[in-house]
Amino acid sequence: MTAEEARNSRYSAEDEKPGHHNTFNLLVIDYLHDIERSIRQVMHYTDATVYSLKDLCNRKDIVNEIIRLLKEAGFKVVAEENCNIELDMEWYDLFITWKK
């Protein structure tokens, strides 16, 4: 793949809004499935996990929706914001617990 192919296949900012090409919803669901797999791997040994969303840098809208859905499912979620000012990047690490 060339850089040109990667640039041309990128969804536009308009397409990434909720309801457009369902890109927003697909990203949210993909991350929720990854988080669920991560929880299933450790749930027999612990009652909490950390999930980093480094590859979702500068997409606070998607992170907020992931957090909302996890809380709706009964998890307690705390998001720690991380920044790299030099690269103009912001990402979140989610601290998720299912302990009562």
C-alpha distances in whole Angstrom, upper triangle without the diagonal:
4,7,8,6,7,11,11,11,13,17,19,22,24,22,23,26,28,29,26,23,25,22,24,26,23,22,26,26,23,25,28,27,26,29,31,30,30,34,34,34,36,39,41,42,41,42,39,35,33,30,27,25,23,20,22,23,25,25,29,29,27,29,32,32,31,34,36,35,35,39,40,39,42,40,41,38,38,35,34,33,31,30,28,30,28,25,26,25,27,27,29,30,32,36,36,40,42,45,48
4,5,5,6,9,10,11,13,17,19,21,24,22,23,26,29,29,26,24,26,23,25,27,25,24,27,28,25,26,30,29,28,31,33,32,32,36,37,36,38,41,44,44,43,43,41,37,34,31,28,26,24,20,22,23,24,25,29,29,27,29,33,32,32,35,37,36,37,40,41,41,43,41,42,39,38,35,35,33,31,29,27,28,26,23,25,24,27,27,29,31,33,37,38,41,43,47,50
4,5,5,6,9,10,11,15,16,19,21,20,20,24,27,28,25,23,25,21,23,26,24,22,26,27,24,25,29,29,27,30,33,32,32,35,36,36,38,40,43,43,42,42,39,36,33,29,26,24,21,18,20,20,21,22,26,26,25,27,30,30,30,33,35,34,35,38,39,39,42,40,40,37,36,33,32,30,28,26,24,25,23,20,21,21,24,24,27,29,31,35,36,40,42,45,48
4,5,5,6,9,10,14,15,18,20,19,20,23,26,27,24,22,24,21,23,26,24,23,27,28,26,27,30,30,29,32,34,34,34,37,39,38,40,43,46,46,45,45,42,38,35,32,29,26,24,21,22,22,23,23,27,27,26,28,31,31,31,34,36,35,37,40,40,41,43,41,42,39,38,35,34,32,30,28,27,27,25,22,23,23,26,26,29,31,34,37,38,42,44,47,50
4,5,5,6,9,12,14,18,19,18,19,22,25,25,22,20,22,19,22,24,22,21,25,26,23,25,28,28,27,30,32,31,32,35,36,36,38,41,43,44,43,43,40,37,34,31,28,25,23,20,21,22,23,23,26,26,25,27,30,30,29,33,34,34,35,38,39,39,41,40,40,37,37,34,34,32,30,29,28,29,27,24,24,24,26,26,29,31,33,36,37,40,42,46,48
4,6,5,6,10,12,15,18,16,16,20,22,23,20,18,20,16,19,21,19,18,21,23,20,21,25,25,24,27,29,28,29,32,33,33,35,37,40,41,40,40,37,33,31,27,24,21,20,16,17,18,19,19,23,23,22,24,27,26,26,29,31,30,32,35,35,35,38,36,37,34,34,30,30,28,27,25,24,25,24,20,21,20,22,22,25,27,29,32,33,37,39,42,45
4,6,5,9,10,13,15,14,15,18,21,22,19,18,20,16,19,22,20,19,22,24,22,23,26,27,26,28,31,31,31,34,36,35,37,39,43,43,42,41,38,35,32,28,25,22,20,17,17,18,18,18,22,22,21,24,26,26,26,29,31,31,32,35,36,36,39,37,37,34,34,30,30,28,27,25,24,24,23,19,20,19,22,22,25,28,30,33,34,38,40,43,46
4,6,8,10,13,15,13,15,18,21,21,18,16,19,16,19,21,20,19,23,24,22,24,27,27,27,30,32,32,32,35,37,37,39,41,44,45,44,43,40,37,34,30,28,25,23,20,20,20,21,20,24,23,22,25,28,27,27,31,32,32,33,36,36,37,40,38,39,36,36,33,33,31,30,28,27,28,27,23,23,23,25,25,28,30,32,35,36,40,41,45,47
4,6,9,13,14,12,13,17,19,19,16,13,16,13,16,18,16,16,20,21,19,21,24,24,24,26,28,28,29,32,33,34,36,38,41,42,41,40,37,34,32,28,26,22,21,18,18,19,20,19,22,22,20,23,25,24,25,28,29,29,30,33,33,34,37,35,36,33,34,31,31,29,28,27,27,28,27,23,23,22,24,23,26,28,29,33,33,37,38,42,44
4,6,9,11,10,10,14,16,17,14,12,14,11,13,16,15,14,17,19,17,19,22,23,22,24,27,27,28,30,32,32,34,36,39,40,39,38,35,32,29,25,23,20,19,15,15,16,16,15,19,18,17,20,22,21,22,25,26,26,28,31,31,32,34,33,34,30,30,27,28,26,25,24,24,24,24,20,20,19,20,20,23,25,26,30,31,34,36,40,42
4,7,8,6,7,10,13,13,10,9,11,8,11,14,13,12,15,17,17,18,21,22,22,24,26,27,28,30,32,33,34,36,39,40,38,37,34,32,29,25,23,20,19,16,15,16,16,14,17,16,15,18,20,19,20,23,24,24,26,29,29,30,32,31,32,29,29,27,27,25,25,24,25,25,26,22,21,20,20,20,22,25,26,30,30,33,35,39,41
4,5,5,7,9,13,13,10,10,12,10,12,15,15,14,17,19,19,20,23,24,24,26,28,29,30,32,34,35,37,38,41,42,40,39,36,33,31,27,25,21,21,18,16,16,15,14,17,15,15,19,20,20,21,24,25,25,27,29,30,31,34,32,33,30,30,27,28,25,25,24,24,25,25,21,20,19,20,21,23,26,27,31,31,35,36,40,42
4,5,5,7,11,12,10,11,12,10,10,14,15,14,16,19,19,19,22,24,24,25,28,29,29,31,33,34,36,37,40,41,39,37,34,32,29,26,23,20,19,17,14,15,13,11,14,12,13,16,17,17,19,22,22,23,25,27,27,29,31,30,31,28,27,24,25,23,23,22,22,22,23,20,18,17,18,18,21,24,25,29,29,33,35,38,39
4,5,6,9,10,7,9,11,10,10,14,15,15,17,19,20,21,23,25,25,27,29,30,31,33,35,36,38,38,42,43,41,39,36,34,31,28,26,22,22,20,17,18,16,14,16,14,14,18,19,18,20,23,23,23,26,28,27,29,32,31,32,29,29,26,28,25,26,25,26,26,27,24,22,21,21,21,23,26,27,31,31,34,36,39,40
4,6,8,8,5,6,8,7,8,11,12,12,15,17,17,18,21,22,23,24,26,28,29,31,32,34,36,36,40,41,39,37,35,32,30,26,25,21,22,19,16,18,16,14,16,14,14,17,18,17,19,22,22,22,24,27,26,28,31,30,31,28,29,26,28,26,26,26,27,27,28,25,23,22,22,21,23,26,26,30,30,33,34,38,39
4,6,8,6,7,8,5,5,9,10,9,11,14,14,15,17,19,20,21,23,25,26,27,29,31,32,33,36,37,35,34,31,29,26,23,21,18,18,16,13,14,13,10,13,10,10,14,15,14,15,18,18,19,21,23,23,25,27,27,27,25,25,22,24,22,23,23,24,24,26,22,20,19,18,18,19,22,22,26,26,29,31,34,36
4,6,6,8,8,7,6,9,11,11,12,15,16,17,18,20,22,22,24,26,27,28,30,32,33,33,37,38,36,34,31,29,27,24,23,19,20,18,15,16,14,11,12,9,10,13,14,12,15,17,17,18,20,22,22,24,26,26,26,24,24,22,24,22,24,24,25,26,27,24,22,20,19,19,20,23,23,26,26,29,30,34,35
4,6,8,7,7,5,7,10,11,10,13,15,16,16,19,20,21,22,25,26,27,28,31,32,32,35,37,34,32,30,28,26,23,23,19,21,19,16,18,16,13,13,10,10,13,13,11,13,16,15,15,18,20,19,21,24,24,25,22,23,22,24,23,25,25,27,28,30,27,24,22,21,20,20,23,22,25,25,28,28,32,33
4,6,5,8,7,7,10,12,12,14,16,17,18,20,22,23,24,26,27,28,30,32,34,33,37,38,37,34,32,31,29,26,25,22,24,22,19,21,20,16,17,13,13,16,16,14,16,19,17,17,20,22,21,22,25,26,27,25,27,25,28,26,28,29,30,31,33,30,27,26,24,23,24,26,25,28,27,30,30,34,35
4,5,7,8,9,11,12,14,15,17,18,19,21,23,24,25,27,29,30,31,33,35,35,39,40,38,36,34,32,30,27,26,22,24,21,18,20,19,16,18,14,14,18,18,16,18,21,20,20,23,25,24,25,28,28,30,28,29,26,29,27,28,29,30,31,32,28,26,25,24,24,24,27,26,30,29,32,33,36,38
4,5,8,9,9,11,13,14,15,17,19,20,21,23,24,26,27,29,30,32,34,34,38,39,38,36,34,32,30,27,26,22,24,21,18,21,20,17,19,16,15,19,20,17,18,22,21,20,23,26,25,26,29,29,30,28,30,27,30,28,29,29,30,32,33,29,27,26,25,24,25,27,27,30,29,32,33,37,38
4,5,5,6,9,10,11,12,14,15,16,18,20,21,23,24,26,27,29,31,31,34,36,34,33,31,29,27,24,23,20,22,19,17,19,19,16,17,14,12,16,17,14,15,19,18,17,20,22,21,22,25,25,27,25,26,25,27,26,27,28,29,31,32,29,27,25,24,22,23,25,24,27,26,29,29,33,34
4,6,5,6,9,10,10,12,14,15,17,18,20,21,23,24,26,27,29,30,33,35,33,32,29,27,25,21,21,17,18,16,13,16,16,13,15,12,10,14,15,13,14,18,18,17,19,22,21,22,25,25,26,24,25,23,25,24,24,25,26,27,29,25,23,21,21,19,20,22,22,25,25,28,29,32,34
4,6,5,6,9,10,11,12,15,16,17,18,20,21,23,25,26,28,28,32,33,31,29,27,25,23,19,19,15,17,15,12,14,14,10,12,9,7,11,12,10,11,14,14,14,16,19,18,19,22,22,23,21,22,20,22,21,22,23,24,26,27,24,22,20,18,17,17,19,19,22,22,25,26,30,31
4,5,5,6,9,10,11,12,14,15,16,18,20,21,22,25,26,26,30,31,30,28,25,24,22,19,19,16,18,16,14,17,17,13,14,11,9,12,12,9,10,13,13,12,14,17,16,17,20,20,22,20,21,20,23,22,24,25,27,29,30,27,25,22,21,19,19,20,19,22,21,24,24,28,29
4,5,5,6,9,10,11,12,14,15,17,18,20,21,23,25,25,29,30,29,27,25,23,22,18,18,15,18,15,13,17,17,14,15,13,10,13,15,12,11,15,15,14,16,19,18,18,21,21,23,21,23,21,23,23,24,25,27,29,30,27,25,22,21,19,19,20,19,22,21,24,25,28,30
4,6,5,6,9,10,11,12,14,16,17,18,20,21,23,24,27,29,27,26,23,21,19,15,15,12,14,11,10,13,14,11,12,11,8,10,12,10,9,13,14,13,14,18,18,18,21,20,21,19,20,18,20,19,20,22,23,25,26,23,22,19,18,15,15,17,16,20,19,22,23,27,29
4,6,5,6,9,10,11,12,14,15,16,18,20,22,22,25,27,25,23,21,19,17,14,14,11,14,13,10,14,15,11,12,10,6,8,10,7,6,10,11,9,11,14,14,14,17,16,18,16,17,16,18,18,20,21,24,26,27,24,23,20,18,15,14,15,14,17,16,19,20,24,25
4,5,5,6,9,10,10,12,14,15,16,19,20,20,24,25,24,22,21,19,18,15,16,14,17,15,13,17,18,15,15,14,10,11,13,10,8,12,12,10,11,15,14,13,17,16,18,17,19,18,21,21,23,25,27,29,31,28,26,23,21,18,17,17,16,18,17,19,20,23,25
4,5,5,6,9,10,11,13,14,15,17,19,20,23,25,24,22,20,18,17,14,14,12,15,13,12,16,17,15,16,15,11,12,15,12,10,14,15,13,13,17,17,16,19,18,20,18,20,18,21,21,22,24,25,28,29,26,25,22,20,17,16,17,16,18,17,20,20,24,26
4,5,5,6,8,10,10,12,14,15,17,18,21,22,21,20,17,15,13,10,11,9,12,11,10,13,15,13,13,13,9,9,12,11,8,11,13,11,11,15,15,15,17,15,17,15,16,15,17,17,18,20,22,25,27,24,23,19,17,14,13,13,12,15,14,17,18,21,24
4,5,5,6,9,10,10,12,14,16,16,19,21,19,18,16,14,13,11,12,11,15,14,13,16,18,15,15,14,11,10,12,10,7,9,11,8,8,12,12,11,14,12,14,13,15,15,18,19,20,23,25,28,30,27,26,22,20,16,15,14,12,14,12,15,15,19,21
4,5,5,6,9,10,10,12,15,15,18,20,19,18,17,15,15,12,14,13,16,15,15,19,21,18,18,18,14,14,16,14,11,13,15,12,11,15,15,13,16,15,17,16,18,18,20,22,23,25,27,30,32,29,28,24,22,19,17,16,14,16,14,16,16,20,22
4,5,5,6,9,10,11,13,14,17,18,18,17,15,13,12,9,11,11,13,13,13,17,19,17,18,18,14,13,16,15,11,14,16,14,12,16,17,15,17,15,17,15,17,17,19,20,20,23,24,28,29,26,26,22,20,17,15,14,13,14,13,16,16,20,23
4,5,5,6,9,10,11,12,15,16,15,14,12,9,9,7,10,10,13,14,14,17,19,17,17,17,14,12,14,13,10,11,14,12,9,13,15,13,14,12,13,12,14,14,16,18,19,22,24,27,29,26,26,22,20,16,14,12,10,11,9,12,13,16,19
4,5,5,6,9,10,10,13,15,14,13,12,11,12,10,13,14,17,17,17,20,23,20,20,20,16,15,17,15,12,13,15,12,10,13,14,11,13,11,14,13,16,17,19,21,23,25,28,31,33,30,29,26,23,20,17,15,13,13,11,12,12,15,18
4,5,5,6,9,10,13,14,14,14,13,11,13,11,14,15,17,17,18,21,24,22,22,22,19,18,20,18,15,16,18,16,13,17,18,15,16,15,17,16,19,19,21,23,24,26,28,32,33,30,30,26,24,21,19,16,15,15,13,14,14,18,21
4,6,5,7,9,12,12,12,12,10,8,9,8,11,13,15,16,17,20,23,21,21,22,19,17,19,18,14,15,18,16,13,16,18,16,16,14,15,14,16,16,18,20,21,24,26,29,31,28,28,24,22,19,16,14,12,12,11,12,13,16,19
4,5,5,6,9,10,9,9,8,7,9,9,13,15,18,19,19,22,24,23,22,23,20,17,19,18,15,15,17,15,12,14,16,13,13,11,13,13,15,16,18,21,22,25,28,31,33,31,30,26,24,20,17,15,12,11,9,9,10,12,16
4,6,5,8,10,10,11,11,10,13,13,16,18,21,21,22,25,28,26,25,26,22,21,22,21,17,18,20,17,14,17,18,15,15,14,16,16,19,20,22,25,26,29,31,34,36,34,33,30,27,24,21,18,16,15,13,12,12,14,17
4,6,8,9,10,11,11,10,12,12,16,18,20,21,22,25,28,26,26,27,24,22,24,23,19,20,22,20,17,20,21,18,18,16,18,18,20,21,22,25,25,28,30,34,35,33,33,29,27,23,21,18,16,16,14,14,14,16,19
4,6,6,6,8,8,8,11,12,15,18,21,22,23,25,28,27,26,27,24,22,24,23,20,19,22,20,17,19,21,18,17,15,16,16,18,19,21,24,24,28,30,33,35,33,33,29,27,23,20,17,15,14,12,11,12,13,17
4,5,5,6,8,9,12,14,17,20,23,24,25,27,30,28,27,28,25,22,24,23,19,19,21,19,15,17,19,15,15,13,14,15,18,20,22,25,26,29,32,35,37,35,35,31,29,25,22,19,16,14,11,10,9,10,14
4,6,8,10,12,15,17,21,23,26,27,28,31,33,32,31,31,29,26,27,27,23,23,24,22,19,21,22,19,18,16,18,19,21,23,25,28,29,33,35,38,40,38,38,35,32,28,25,22,19,17,15,13,12,12,15
4,7,9,11,14,16,20,23,25,27,28,30,33,32,31,32,29,26,28,28,24,23,25,24,20,21,23,20,19,17,18,19,20,22,23,27,28,31,33,37,38,37,37,33,31,27,24,21,19,16,14,13,12,12,16
4,6,8,11,14,18,21,23,25,26,28,30,29,28,29,27,24,25,25,22,20,22,21,18,19,21,18,16,14,14,15,17,19,20,24,25,28,31,34,36,35,35,31,28,25,22,18,16,13,11,9,9,9,13
4,7,11,13,17,20,23,25,25,27,29,27,26,27,25,22,22,22,19,17,19,18,15,15,18,15,13,10,11,12,14,17,18,22,24,27,30,33,36,34,34,30,27,24,20,17,14,11,9,6,6,6,9
4,7,10,13,16,19,21,21,23,25,24,22,24,22,19,19,20,17,15,17,17,13,14,17,15,13,10,9,10,11,13,15,18,20,24,26,30,32,31,30,26,23,20,16,13,10,7,6,4,6,7,11
4,7,10,13,16,18,18,20,22,21,20,22,20,16,18,19,15,14,17,16,13,14,17,16,15,11,11,10,11,12,13,16,17,21,23,27,29,27,27,23,21,17,14,10,8,6,5,6,9,11,15
4,7,10,12,15,15,17,19,19,18,20,17,14,16,17,14,13,16,16,13,15,18,17,16,13,12,10,10,10,10,13,14,17,20,23,25,24,23,20,17,13,10,7,6,5,6,9,12,14,17
4,7,9,11,12,14,16,16,15,17,14,12,14,15,12,11,15,15,12,15,17,16,17,13,13,10,11,10,10,12,13,16,18,22,24,22,21,18,15,11,9,6,5,7,8,11,14,16,20
4,6,8,9,10,13,13,13,16,13,11,14,15,12,12,16,16,15,17,20,19,20,16,16,12,12,9,9,10,10,13,15,18,20,18,18,14,12,8,6,4,6,9,11,14,17,20,23
4,6,5,7,10,10,10,13,10,8,12,13,10,11,15,15,14,17,19,19,20,17,17,13,13,10,10,10,10,12,14,17,19,16,16,12,10,6,5,6,8,11,13,16,19,22,25
4,5,6,9,10,11,14,12,11,14,16,14,15,18,19,18,20,23,23,24,21,20,17,15,12,11,10,9,10,11,14,16,13,13,9,8,5,7,8,10,14,16,20,23,25,28
4,6,9,9,12,14,12,11,15,16,14,16,19,19,19,21,24,23,25,22,22,19,18,15,15,13,12,13,13,16,17,14,14,10,10,8,9,11,13,16,18,22,24,27,30
4,6,6,8,10,8,8,11,12,11,13,16,17,17,19,21,22,23,21,21,17,16,13,13,12,12,12,14,16,17,14,13,10,9,6,8,10,12,16,17,21,23,27,29
4,6,8,11,10,9,13,14,14,15,18,19,19,21,23,24,25,23,22,18,17,13,13,10,9,9,10,12,14,11,9,6,5,5,8,11,13,17,19,23,26,28,31
4,6,9,9,9,12,14,14,15,18,19,20,21,23,25,26,24,23,19,18,14,14,11,10,10,11,12,14,11,9,6,5,6,9,13,15,19,21,24,27,30,32
4,5,6,7,9,10,11,13,15,16,17,19,20,22,23,21,21,17,17,13,14,12,13,13,14,16,18,15,12,10,8,8,10,13,14,18,19,23,25,28,30
4,5,5,6,9,10,10,12,14,15,16,18,20,21,19,18,15,14,11,12,10,12,12,15,16,19,17,14,11,9,8,9,12,12,16,17,21,23,26,27
4,6,5,6,9,10,11,13,14,16,17,19,20,19,19,16,16,13,15,13,16,16,19,20,22,20,17,15,12,12,12,15,14,18,18,22,24,27,28
4,5,5,6,9,10,11,12,14,15,17,19,17,18,15,15,13,15,14,16,17,19,21,23,20,18,15,13,11,11,13,13,16,17,20,22,25,26
4,5,5,6,9,10,11,12,14,15,17,15,15,11,11,9,11,11,13,15,17,19,22,20,17,14,11,9,8,10,9,13,13,17,19,22,24
4,5,5,6,9,10,11,12,14,16,14,14,11,11,9,12,12,15,17,20,21,24,22,19,17,14,12,10,12,11,14,14,17,19,21,23
4,5,5,6,9,10,10,12,14,14,14,12,13,12,15,15,18,20,23,24,27,25,22,19,16,14,13,14,13,15,15,17,18,22,23
4,5,5,6,9,10,11,13,11,12,10,12,11,14,15,17,19,22,24,27,24,22,19,16,13,11,12,10,12,12,14,16,19,21
4,6,5,6,8,10,11,9,9,7,8,8,12,13,16,19,22,24,27,25,23,20,16,14,11,11,8,10,9,12,14,17,18
4,6,5,6,9,10,10,10,9,11,11,15,16,19,22,25,27,30,28,25,22,19,17,14,15,12,14,12,14,15,18,18
4,5,5,6,9,9,11,10,13,13,17,18,21,24,27,29,32,29,27,24,21,18,16,16,13,14,12,14,14,17,18
4,5,5,7,6,8,7,11,12,15,17,20,23,26,29,31,29,27,24,21,18,15,14,10,11,9,10,10,14,15
4,5,5,5,6,7,10,12,16,18,21,24,27,30,33,31,29,25,22,19,16,15,12,12,9,10,10,13,13
4,5,7,9,10,14,15,19,21,24,27,30,33,35,33,31,28,25,22,19,19,15,15,13,13,12,15,15
4,6,9,11,14,16,20,22,25,28,31,34,36,34,32,29,26,23,20,19,15,15,12,12,10,13,13
4,7,9,13,16,19,22,25,28,32,34,37,35,33,30,26,23,20,19,15,14,10,9,7,10,10
4,6,10,13,16,19,22,25,28,31,34,32,30,27,24,20,17,15,11,10,7,6,5,8,9
4,7,10,13,16,20,23,26,29,32,31,29,26,22,19,15,14,10,8,6,5,6,8,9
4,7,10,13,16,19,23,25,28,27,25,22,18,15,12,10,6,6,5,7,9,11,13
4,7,10,13,16,20,22,25,24,23,20,16,13,10,8,6,5,7,9,12,13,15
4,6,10,13,16,19,22,21,19,16,12,10,6,6,5,6,9,12,15,17,19
4,6,10,14,16,19,18,17,14,10,8,5,5,6,8,11,14,18,19,21
4,7,10,12,16,15,13,10,7,6,5,7,9,11,14,18,21,23,25
4,7,10,13,12,11,8,6,5,6,8,11,13,17,20,23,25,27
4,6,9,9,8,6,4,6,9,11,14,17,20,24,27,29,31
4,6,6,6,5,6,9,12,14,17,20,23,27,30,32,34
4,5,5,6,8,11,14,17,20,23,26,30,33,35,37
4,6,8,11,14,17,19,23,25,29,32,36,37,40
4,5,9,12,15,18,21,24,27,31,34,36,39
4,7,10,14,17,20,23,26,30,33,35,37
4,7,10,13,17,20,23,26,29,32,34
4,7,10,13,17,19,23,26,28,31
4,7,10,13,16,20,23,25,28
4,6,10,12,16,19,21,24
4,7,9,13,16,19,21
4,6,10,13,15,18
4,7,10,12,15
4,7,9,12
4,6,9
4,6
4
